[in-house]
Amino acid sequence: MSNTNLFNVPTMAQKQAAGETPEILFWVGCAGSFDDRYRRVTQAFVKILNHVGVDFAVLGDEESCTGDPARRGGNEFLFQMQAMSNIQVMDMYQVKKIVTACPHCFNTLKNEYPDLGGNYEVIHHSTYLQQLINQGKVKLQGGGEFKGKKITYHDSCYLGRANDIYEAPRAVLEALDADLMEMKRCRTRGLCCGAGGAQMFKDAEPGNKEINIERTEDALSTGADTIAVACPFCMTMMRDGVKSKEKEESVQVKDLAEIVAEAQGI
């Protein structure tokens, strides 16, 4: 398969015009669309989907923010406006199954949209990647450049504590021939990166230390050379933490999709 095909991203409108209904809607999210760093995660996930032949589409210009930051920040009216607009668009395309790389989008679409009439099967990309591995569609034997490397995984609050998804991301990493180094504070005892609950968009409150610095210290104490994340907010906070510790040369922060794509050599 050529590299051009790996970046093929059809929209729901194009699929509908062709009389087709894709298996999944890939919900890209604001960070996956506009944040320079997390756009690379979107590209990695798209390459994986195309590589294994998944029939998917995106909403493109018709996708807007899920409303998560508005609701967390206390603007319920804006949240409901954004949610109803998205539900209207998805129902028009008869969307049944959604996959997203953002735990905030995942939580909102899965747990909060049903109250407004938006009922869909919503899967986080960590779970979807685990399914592809279990089905033998994604093969990570050998681990590629991650063979023998030490990887630690940071639990996203909206994936872990909010939705009890702890094993899927770890199963993806364990499929590599790498050493998974757990932080002392992990799973149900994991520490927030400091960006959830709309904290990403406000100034820090007075304290002795930024939360993301504390969490980065947890990760660095494992001796891992890769910090794996599965959330755009966590990506930003952990990268800033690594940068503040001047460890950018020796420690990389990567999303699960990037790790899987690199391990497959795509």
Summary of the structure (lengths in Angstrom):
residues: 266
radius of gyration: 18.2
end to end distance: 9.9
largest distance: 58.2
contacts: 868
relative contact order: 0.14
helix: 49%
strand: 11%
